[in-house]
Amino acid sequence: MTPGAEPVRTDTFIQDGNAVYADDGDRVSVTWFADGSPVVTAAEIPTEKIEPADGVSPMSIQGCTYSSGSGYANAVGCTISGWWGTVQMAFLADYTTVQGGPDHIVDTYNGWQQCVIPTTCSRPSEIQSKYYENSTPAYSRWASTVTAPWGSWEVWMQLNVGGDSGWSTSS
């Protein structure tokens, strides 16, 4: 949690039957820092593959139910989540990708957080959004304030939708 800290190692694996941070079959990356703290990222390996025009498939979002039709694909009930040491934050989202048209976010909802002592967290809320793709991807950013005995800071998760794909970013 030290600003500017550089990771010393990253381990990547497919989660098997001992799920701790992710569901079975998720691609998990654990980035380790010099003080021993980890950052865990889990990306679902979808059971139904959506084939957008450019061949890229969405793999950085968990728990979606996918459906598709002629030239479009829907992702519903997706979990956008992140871990920062003792803090986890997430929200749910629905989005649609449209081949040859603007992709868009349909809705974001049900933000939640989990903090381990000594940290406490505010309930996350959407702080920035642009729901339709144009020259840049659509996005929805949710944030939570974390407080600990040594100070407070903000963590955020963002859903990005564009180029016939969806992915998440965080800080």
C-alpha positions as CSV (number, residue, x, y, z in Angstrom):
1,M,0.0,0.0,0.0
2,T,3.0,2.3,-0.1
3,P,2.6,4.7,-3.0
4,G,5.1,4.1,-5.8
5,A,6.2,0.7,-4.4
6,E,7.5,-1.6,-7.2
7,P,6.5,-5.3,-7.2
8,V,9.3,-7.9,-6.8
9,R,7.5,-10.9,-8.4
10,T,4.3,-11.9,-10.1
11,D,2.9,-15.4,-10.0
12,T,0.1,-16.4,-12.5
13,F,-1.9,-19.6,-12.4
14,I,-5.3,-21.2,-13.2
15,Q,-7.3,-21.6,-9.9
16,D,-8.1,-25.2,-9.2
17,G,-10.3,-26.9,-6.6
18,N,-8.9,-24.9,-3.6
19,A,-10.5,-21.6,-4.4
20,V,-9.5,-18.9,-1.9
21,Y,-9.5,-15.6,-3.9
22,A,-11.4,-16.7,-7.0
23,D,-13.7,-19.3,-8.5
24,D,-12.4,-22.6,-9.9
25,G,-11.0,-22.0,-13.4
26,D,-10.2,-18.3,-13.0
27,R,-6.8,-17.0,-14.2
28,V,-5.2,-15.6,-11.1
29,S,-2.2,-13.3,-10.8
30,V,-0.5,-12.5,-7.4
31,T,1.9,-9.6,-7.5
32,W,4.2,-9.6,-4.5
33,F,5.9,-6.5,-2.9
34,A,9.1,-6.3,-0.9
35,D,7.2,-6.0,2.4
36,G,5.4,-9.4,1.7
37,S,2.1,-7.8,0.8
38,P,0.2,-9.2,-2.3
39,V,-2.1,-7.8,-4.9
40,V,-4.5,-10.5,-6.2
41,T,-6.2,-10.2,-9.6
42,A,-8.6,-12.9,-10.8
43,A,-10.0,-13.0,-14.4
44,E,-12.8,-15.4,-15.3
45,I,-12.1,-17.7,-18.2
46,P,-15.6,-17.5,-19.8
47,T,-17.5,-20.7,-20.5
48,E,-19.2,-19.1,-23.6
49,K,-16.8,-17.3,-25.8
50,I,-18.0,-14.1,-27.5
51,E,-16.2,-13.6,-30.8
52,P,-16.0,-9.9,-31.6
53,A,-14.9,-8.8,-35.1
54,D,-11.3,-8.3,-34.0
55,G,-11.0,-11.7,-32.3
56,V,-10.5,-10.3,-28.8
57,S,-12.6,-11.9,-26.1
58,P,-13.4,-10.4,-22.7
59,M,-11.5,-12.1,-20.0
60,S,-10.9,-9.6,-17.2
61,I,-14.4,-9.6,-15.7
62,Q,-16.0,-12.4,-13.5
63,G,-19.4,-14.1,-13.2
64,C,-21.1,-12.7,-16.3
65,T,-24.0,-14.4,-18.0
66,Y,-23.5,-14.1,-21.7
67,S,-26.0,-14.0,-24.6
68,S,-25.6,-12.9,-28.2
69,G,-27.5,-12.3,-31.3
70,S,-26.8,-11.0,-34.8
71,G,-24.0,-8.4,-34.3
72,Y,-24.3,-7.9,-30.6
73,A,-23.4,-9.6,-27.3
74,N,-24.8,-9.0,-23.8
75,A,-22.9,-9.6,-20.5
76,V,-25.2,-9.4,-17.5
77,G,-24.4,-9.7,-13.8
78,C,-20.7,-9.2,-14.2
79,T,-18.6,-8.7,-11.0
80,I,-15.9,-6.0,-11.3
81,S,-13.7,-6.5,-8.2
82,G,-10.2,-5.7,-6.9
83,W,-8.0,-6.4,-3.8
84,W,-5.6,-4.0,-2.2
85,G,-4.0,-5.8,0.8
86,T,-6.7,-5.7,3.5
87,V,-9.3,-4.2,1.2
88,Q,-11.7,-5.7,-1.3
89,M,-14.2,-3.7,-3.4
90,A,-16.6,-4.7,-6.1
91,F,-19.7,-3.7,-8.0
92,L,-22.0,-5.4,-10.6
93,A,-22.5,-4.4,-14.2
94,D,-24.4,-5.2,-17.4
95,Y,-23.0,-4.2,-20.8
96,T,-23.5,-4.7,-24.5
97,T,-21.0,-4.9,-27.3
98,V,-22.2,-4.1,-30.8
99,Q,-20.2,-5.0,-33.9
100,G,-19.8,-2.0,-36.1
101,G,-21.6,0.2,-33.5
102,P,-21.0,1.9,-30.2
103,D,-20.6,-0.6,-27.3
104,H,-22.3,0.6,-24.1
105,I,-22.8,0.0,-20.4
106,V,-26.4,-0.8,-19.6
107,D,-26.2,-0.5,-15.8
108,T,-23.9,-0.6,-12.8
109,Y,-25.2,-1.5,-9.3
110,N,-24.8,-3.2,-5.9
111,G,-21.4,-1.9,-4.9
112,W,-19.8,-3.6,-1.8
113,Q,-16.6,-3.6,0.1
114,Q,-14.8,-5.8,2.7
115,C,-12.0,-4.4,4.9
116,V,-9.9,-6.3,7.4
117,I,-8.8,-4.7,10.7
118,P,-7.1,-2.2,11.0
119,T,-8.7,-0.7,7.9
120,T,-12.3,0.5,7.5
121,C,-14.0,1.4,4.2
122,S,-16.9,3.5,3.0
123,R,-19.5,1.9,0.8
124,P,-18.3,2.3,-2.8
125,S,-20.3,4.5,-5.2
126,E,-20.0,5.5,-8.8
127,I,-17.8,8.6,-9.1
128,Q,-17.3,9.0,-12.9
129,S,-19.0,7.5,-15.9
130,K,-19.6,7.6,-19.6
131,Y,-22.0,4.9,-20.7
132,Y,-21.5,5.0,-24.5
133,E,-18.4,4.3,-26.5
134,N,-17.3,7.0,-29.0
135,S,-13.7,7.8,-29.8
136,T,-12.9,6.4,-26.3
137,P,-14.4,3.4,-24.5
138,A,-17.4,3.7,-22.3
139,Y,-16.5,3.5,-18.5
140,S,-17.9,3.4,-15.0
141,R,-15.6,4.1,-12.1
142,W,-16.5,3.2,-8.5
143,A,-14.5,4.3,-5.5
144,S,-14.3,3.7,-1.8
145,T,-12.4,5.6,0.9
146,V,-10.2,3.5,3.1
147,T,-9.2,4.6,6.6
148,A,-6.4,3.1,8.8
149,P,-4.6,4.4,11.9
150,W,-1.8,5.8,9.6
151,G,-4.1,7.7,7.2
152,S,-6.8,7.4,4.6
153,W,-6.8,6.9,0.8
154,E,-9.2,6.1,-2.1
155,V,-9.3,2.9,-4.0
156,W,-11.2,2.5,-7.3
157,M,-12.4,-0.1,-9.8
158,Q,-13.4,0.8,-13.4
159,L,-15.4,-1.2,-16.0
160,N,-14.3,-0.3,-19.6
161,V,-16.3,-1.2,-22.6
162,G,-15.1,-0.6,-26.2
163,G,-13.7,-2.2,-29.3
164,D,-16.3,-5.1,-28.8
165,S,-14.8,-6.1,-25.5
166,G,-15.1,-5.3,-21.7
167,W,-12.2,-5.1,-19.2
168,S,-11.5,-3.7,-15.8
169,T,-8.8,-1.4,-14.4
170,S,-8.1,-0.4,-10.8
171,S,-5.9,1.6,-8.5
